[in-house]
Amino acid sequence: MVTLSLPLLSTAQDNLVQNGGFESNTGKVKKLGQIDFVTGWKSPTGARADVFISDSKMPEIAAPTNVYGTEIPKEGDSYAGIVAFGYQDKVPRTYLTQKLSAPLKKGQKVCVTFYINLAEGSKYSISQIGMLISKKEYTTDQKTSIIEKEVSVVHPKNKVFNSYLGWEKICATYTAKEDGEKFITIGNFTPNGEIKPETNKKAKDNKFENFAGAYYFVDDVTVQLLEEKETCNCNYEDAENKKFSTMIYQKSMTNVNLDRLTPKERIEMQCINFAFAKDELTPEAKSALDLIVTELKANPTMTVVMKANVDSDEVAYAEQKPAFADMDARRASMVKDYLKSKGIDASRIKTELKGADEPNAKEIRTEDDDELKQAKNRRVQFFVQ
């Protein structure tokens, strides 16, 4: 008798994971800890994992911004979230598990891929995140950690997943060790005593409440069948190279005698720079704006034109993640709001949005590396009328 599972087991590239993007629900998710409402998924311990949904009216479980951090779904409108590490085990770990649509046979190969992102509220980050593929299902009502010496799928470089911006890939070829392996579990399976967590430096613009552990979003889980001589093309090199700069360029003013400059010159030499995909003002930016405020108040007929810019990497990033689009407009709005808060009438501030069309030719030098060039392009400049 031919069963439905036989064609599935013989066809390469079929995804054995049901609802790998956490899109389909069996009930209305209203709060944290309701991963069991997501079709195909559940938590194997008494500490329940979370799901975050784009159209949720509950702020703590919304996407892209929720109680733990901000991230656009890797695909679709939802993603899951797990506690991968709790300081001194004060916060229990959570896990994601499901039964594959068909069991594996001994020696059968699959390509495993899933993506994680460190939530901004996390005080720590770790490397020990992976997937177990097992014949037996992990299940307990206790809020306990699942500890295993051998993890089926981990990052080959044992890297620390410490990026708040963008999804990081975990990918590998896995060969089944015995017939009937059919359960996957995602999380951290290493004892706390063997983990060396990295402490994350909280950025000034990070307004999320500190979480005494490492919390990760999870999305786009696949387990795909491979042919006998086929291997999984993880493209780790490309993923590693796609890192986002944390550099904020700061123009040097050490050799400038402001007293010798006209009000127009003092204003136009100011430049507000930003971090990648950010619109927050640094303390240095606020000091520059305070100088502009002083000049505008001393010259009440003077108006300024702000030209807001992004770099080319931000343009490409926004095409994949629309929430980061129009960064030039957001930066201009942030600067204008600050000037208005200091008493400058909005009618004296005009805005021009330049996108990435006008690189900062005045500041960029031939010897600058690409990161510095891009940092110099992320800016708002001022021109007196």
C-alpha positions as CSV (number, residue, x, y, z in Angstrom):
1,M,0.0,0.0,0.0
2,V,1.4,3.4,-1.0
3,T,1.3,6.0,1.7
4,L,1.2,9.8,1.3
5,S,4.6,10.1,3.0
6,L,6.5,8.1,0.4
7,P,6.5,10.8,-2.4
8,L,7.4,13.4,0.2
9,L,10.4,11.5,1.3
10,S,11.7,11.0,-2.3
11,T,11.3,14.6,-3.5
12,A,14.2,17.0,-2.8
13,Q,13.6,20.6,-1.6
14,D,10.2,19.8,0.0
15,N,9.9,21.6,3.3
16,L,9.0,19.3,6.1
17,V,8.2,22.2,8.5
18,Q,4.6,23.2,8.7
19,N,4.0,27.0,9.0
20,G,7.7,27.8,9.2
21,G,6.9,31.5,9.2
22,F,4.5,31.3,12.1
23,E,1.7,32.9,9.9
24,S,-1.2,30.6,10.6
25,N,-3.0,30.4,14.0
26,T,-5.5,28.0,15.5
27,G,-6.8,30.7,17.9
28,K,-6.6,34.4,18.5
29,V,-3.2,35.3,20.1
30,K,-3.8,37.9,22.8
31,K,-0.7,37.9,25.0
32,L,2.8,36.6,25.5
33,G,3.4,32.9,25.9
34,Q,0.8,31.7,23.4
35,I,3.0,29.9,20.8
36,D,0.6,26.9,21.2
37,F,-2.0,28.9,19.3
38,V,0.3,28.9,16.2
39,T,-0.4,26.1,13.8
40,G,2.1,23.2,14.0
41,W,4.1,24.8,16.8
42,K,4.2,24.5,20.6
43,S,6.6,24.7,23.5
44,P,8.1,21.5,25.0
45,T,8.4,22.8,28.5
46,G,6.2,24.7,31.0
47,A,7.8,28.0,30.0
48,R,6.0,29.0,26.8
49,A,7.5,30.8,23.8
50,D,5.9,33.8,22.2
51,V,4.6,34.9,18.8
52,F,4.5,38.4,17.4
53,I,2.0,39.5,14.8
54,S,1.9,42.5,12.5
55,D,-1.8,43.3,12.8
56,S,-2.0,42.7,16.6
57,K,-3.8,45.4,18.6
58,M,-1.8,44.3,21.7
59,P,1.5,46.3,21.8
60,E,3.4,43.7,23.7
61,I,3.0,41.1,21.0
62,A,2.9,43.3,17.9
63,A,5.4,43.4,15.0
64,P,7.7,45.1,14.1
65,T,7.8,46.7,17.6
66,N,6.9,44.8,20.7
67,V,7.8,44.5,24.4
68,Y,11.2,43.0,23.6
69,G,12.4,45.0,20.6
70,T,11.9,45.9,17.0
71,E,12.3,43.8,13.9
72,I,10.5,43.4,10.6
73,P,9.4,39.7,10.0
74,K,11.9,37.9,7.8
75,E,9.0,36.7,5.7
76,G,5.3,37.2,6.0
77,D,3.7,39.1,8.9
78,S,4.7,37.2,12.0
79,Y,7.6,35.6,13.9
80,A,8.2,33.7,17.1
81,G,10.4,34.6,20.2
82,I,12.4,32.6,22.7
83,V,14.3,33.2,25.9
84,A,17.7,31.6,25.0
85,F,19.5,32.6,28.2
86,G,18.5,33.9,31.6
87,Y,21.1,35.4,34.0
88,Q,21.7,32.8,36.8
89,D,18.7,31.0,35.4
90,K,16.4,33.6,37.0
91,V,14.4,33.7,33.8
92,P,13.5,30.2,32.4
93,R,14.4,29.4,28.8
94,T,11.8,28.8,26.2
95,Y,11.8,26.6,23.1
96,L,10.0,26.0,19.9
97,T,9.1,22.5,18.7
98,Q,7.0,20.7,16.1
99,K,6.6,17.4,14.5
100,L,7.9,17.2,10.9
101,S,5.4,16.4,8.2
102,A,7.2,13.1,7.6
103,P,9.8,11.2,9.6
104,L,13.4,10.9,8.3
105,K,15.1,7.6,7.5
106,K,18.6,6.8,8.7
107,G,21.2,8.4,6.4
108,Q,18.7,10.7,4.8
109,K,20.0,14.3,4.4
110,V,18.1,17.5,4.9
111,C,19.0,21.2,4.7
112,V,18.1,23.0,7.8
113,T,17.7,26.8,7.9
114,F,16.2,29.3,10.3
115,Y,16.8,32.9,11.2
116,I,17.2,34.7,14.5
117,N,17.5,38.3,15.7
118,L,18.6,39.6,19.0
119,A,15.9,41.7,20.7
120,E,16.9,45.2,21.7
121,G,15.9,44.7,25.3
122,S,18.4,41.9,25.8
123,K,21.2,42.6,28.2
124,Y,23.1,39.6,27.0
125,S,23.9,37.7,23.7
126,I,25.1,34.2,23.3
127,S,26.3,31.7,20.6
128,Q,24.6,28.6,21.8
129,I,21.5,28.5,19.7
130,G,20.6,25.6,17.5
131,M,18.1,22.9,16.5
132,L,17.7,19.4,17.8
133,I,16.3,16.8,15.5
134,S,15.1,13.8,17.5
135,K,13.0,10.6,17.3
136,K,11.5,11.3,20.7
137,E,9.5,14.4,21.5
138,Y,10.8,16.6,24.3
139,T,7.9,17.4,26.7
140,T,7.5,18.4,30.3
141,D,5.3,20.7,32.3
142,Q,8.3,22.0,34.3
143,K,9.9,25.3,33.5
144,T,13.3,23.8,32.9
145,S,16.1,23.9,30.4
146,I,16.6,21.1,27.8
147,I,20.3,20.1,28.0
148,E,22.0,18.0,25.3
149,K,25.7,17.4,24.6
150,E,25.2,17.1,20.9
151,V,23.0,19.6,19.0
152,S,22.0,18.6,15.4
153,V,22.3,22.1,13.8
154,V,24.4,25.0,15.0
155,H,26.3,27.9,13.4
156,P,29.6,26.5,12.1
157,K,31.7,29.3,13.5
158,N,30.0,29.2,17.0
159,K,29.4,33.0,16.5
160,V,27.8,35.2,19.1
161,F,24.4,36.4,17.8
162,N,24.7,40.0,18.9
163,S,23.1,42.0,16.1
164,Y,20.0,44.0,16.8
165,L,19.6,45.0,13.1
166,G,18.6,42.3,10.6
167,W,18.2,38.6,10.7
168,E,21.1,36.2,11.2
169,K,21.1,32.8,9.5
170,I,21.7,29.4,11.1
171,C,22.1,26.7,8.5
172,A,23.6,23.3,8.0
173,T,23.2,19.9,6.3
174,Y,22.0,17.3,8.7
175,T,22.1,13.5,8.2
176,A,19.6,11.4,10.1
177,K,21.2,9.1,12.6
178,E,18.3,6.6,12.8
179,D,14.9,5.9,11.3
180,G,12.0,7.8,12.7
181,E,13.6,11.2,13.5
182,K,10.6,13.5,13.2
183,F,10.7,16.2,15.9
184,I,12.6,19.6,15.7
185,T,13.3,21.8,18.7
186,I,14.9,25.3,18.5
187,G,16.7,26.9,21.4
188,N,19.7,26.8,23.7
189,F,20.7,23.3,25.0
190,T,24.0,24.2,26.8
191,P,24.2,24.4,30.6
192,N,24.6,28.0,31.9
193,G,27.9,27.2,33.5
194,E,29.4,26.5,30.1
195,I,28.1,29.6,28.5
196,K,30.1,32.8,28.3
197,P,27.4,35.5,27.5
198,E,28.4,38.8,26.0
199,T,27.1,41.9,27.7
200,N,25.4,44.2,25.3
201,K,26.1,47.9,25.5
202,K,22.7,49.6,25.4
203,A,22.5,52.4,22.9
204,K,21.2,55.8,24.1
205,D,18.3,55.5,21.7
206,N,17.3,52.1,23.0
207,K,14.2,52.7,25.0
208,F,13.3,49.0,25.6
209,E,13.2,47.8,29.2
210,N,16.3,45.8,30.1
211,F,15.8,42.0,30.0
212,A,18.2,40.1,32.2
213,G,19.0,37.5,29.6
214,A,19.2,36.9,25.8
215,Y,15.9,37.1,23.9
216,Y,15.8,36.2,20.2
217,F,13.1,36.5,17.5
218,V,12.9,33.4,15.3
219,D,11.5,33.2,11.7
220,D,11.5,31.3,8.4
221,V,12.2,27.8,9.6
222,T,12.8,25.2,6.9
223,V,13.9,21.5,6.8
224,Q,14.3,20.6,3.2
225,L,15.0,17.1,1.8
226,L,18.2,16.7,-0.2
227,E,19.2,14.2,-2.8
228,E,21.9,11.7,-1.9
229,K,24.9,13.6,-3.3
230,E,23.4,17.1,-2.6
231,T,24.5,19.4,0.1
232,C,23.0,22.5,1.7
233,N,24.2,25.8,0.2
234,C,24.1,28.0,3.2
235,N,25.9,31.0,1.7
236,Y,27.3,31.9,5.1
237,E,30.0,34.1,3.5
238,D,27.4,36.3,2.0
239,A,25.5,36.5,5.2
240,E,28.6,37.4,7.2
241,N,29.5,40.1,4.8
242,K,26.1,41.8,5.0
243,K,26.8,43.6,8.3
244,F,25.4,47.0,9.1
245,S,27.7,49.7,10.3
246,T,27.4,51.2,13.7
247,M,29.6,54.1,12.9
248,I,28.4,57.7,13.4
249,Y,30.7,60.2,11.7
250,Q,31.5,63.3,13.6
251,K,33.0,66.3,11.8
252,S,36.1,67.7,13.6
253,M,35.8,71.4,14.7
254,T,39.0,71.6,16.7
255,N,40.8,74.0,14.4
256,V,37.8,76.3,13.7
257,N,37.6,79.8,15.2
258,L,33.8,80.4,15.2
259,D,34.3,84.1,16.2
260,R,35.9,84.8,12.8
261,L,32.9,83.4,10.9
262,T,29.7,85.1,9.8
263,P,26.4,83.7,11.2
264,K,25.7,82.1,7.8
265,E,29.1,80.4,7.8
266,R,28.7,79.2,11.4
267,I,25.3,77.6,10.5
268,E,26.4,76.0,7.2
269,M,29.5,74.3,8.7
270,Q,27.2,72.3,11.0
271,C,26.3,68.7,9.8
272,I,24.2,66.2,11.7
273,N,25.2,62.6,11.1
274,F,23.4,59.4,12.0
275,A,23.9,55.7,12.6
276,F,22.7,53.2,9.9
277,A,18.9,53.1,9.6
278,K,18.6,55.4,12.6
279,D,17.1,58.9,13.1
280,E,18.1,59.6,16.7
281,L,20.2,62.7,17.6
282,T,23.5,62.2,19.3
283,P,24.7,64.6,22.0
284,E,27.1,66.0,19.5
285,A,24.2,66.6,17.0
286,K,22.2,68.4,19.7
287,S,25.2,70.7,20.5
288,A,25.4,71.6,16.8
289,L,21.7,72.3,16.6
290,D,21.9,74.4,19.7
291,L,24.5,76.6,17.9
292,I,22.1,76.9,15.0
293,V,19.3,77.9,17.4
294,T,21.5,80.6,18.9
295,E,22.3,82.1,15.4
296,L,18.7,81.9,14.2
297,K,17.5,83.7,17.4
298,A,20.2,86.4,16.9
299,N,19.1,86.8,13.3
300,P,15.3,86.7,13.2
301,T,14.9,87.2,9.5
302,M,17.2,84.3,8.6
303,T,15.8,81.0,7.3
304,V,17.5,77.7,6.7
305,V,17.1,74.9,4.2
306,M,17.8,71.4,5.6
307,K,19.0,68.8,3.1
308,A,18.4,65.3,4.5
309,N,20.3,62.3,3.1
310,V,20.6,58.5,3.4
311,D,23.4,56.2,2.2
312,S,23.0,53.7,-0.7
313,D,23.0,50.7,1.7
314,E,20.0,52.2,3.5
315,V,18.1,52.5,0.2
316,A,18.8,48.8,-0.5
317,Y,17.8,47.8,3.0
318,A,14.5,49.7,2.9
319,E,13.5,47.8,-0.3
320,Q,13.5,44.6,1.8
321,K,12.2,46.2,5.0
322,P,9.7,49.0,4.2
323,A,9.6,50.1,7.9
324,F,13.1,51.6,7.3
325,A,12.0,53.5,4.2
326,D,12.0,57.4,4.0
327,M,14.8,57.6,6.5
328,D,15.8,61.0,5.0
329,A,12.3,62.3,5.9
330,R,12.5,60.9,9.4
331,R,15.8,62.5,10.0
332,A,14.6,65.9,8.7
333,S,11.6,65.6,10.9
334,M,13.7,64.8,14.0
335,V,16.0,67.8,13.4
336,K,13.1,70.1,12.7
337,D,11.2,69.0,15.8
338,Y,14.3,69.7,17.9
339,L,14.7,73.2,16.5
340,K,11.0,73.9,17.1
341,S,11.4,72.7,20.7
342,K,14.1,75.3,21.2
343,G,11.8,78.1,20.0
344,I,12.5,78.3,16.2
345,D,9.3,78.9,14.2
346,A,8.6,76.1,11.7
347,S,8.2,78.7,8.9
348,R,11.9,79.4,9.1
349,I,12.9,75.8,8.4
350,K,12.5,74.4,4.9
351,T,13.3,70.8,4.0
352,E,14.7,69.0,1.0
353,L,14.8,65.3,0.9
354,K,17.8,64.0,-1.2
355,G,17.8,60.3,-0.5
356,A,21.1,58.9,-1.6
357,D,21.4,61.1,-4.7
358,E,24.0,63.6,-3.3
359,P,27.0,61.9,-1.7
360,N,28.9,64.1,0.8
361,A,31.6,65.3,-1.7
362,K,32.7,68.0,0.7
363,E,33.8,65.6,3.4
364,I,34.5,62.3,1.6
365,R,38.2,61.7,1.0
366,T,39.8,59.2,-1.5
367,E,41.5,57.4,1.3
368,D,38.3,56.8,3.2
369,D,37.1,53.2,3.4
370,D,33.6,52.3,2.3
371,E,32.2,52.3,5.8
372,L,33.4,55.8,6.5
373,K,32.2,57.1,3.2
374,Q,28.7,55.8,3.9
375,A,28.8,57.2,7.5
376,K,29.6,60.6,6.0
377,N,26.6,60.3,3.7
378,R,24.0,59.7,6.5
379,R,23.5,63.3,7.3
380,V,21.4,66.5,7.4
381,Q,23.1,69.7,6.2
382,F,22.0,73.3,6.5
383,F,22.0,76.2,4.0
384,V,21.0,79.7,4.8
385,Q,18.7,81.7,2.6
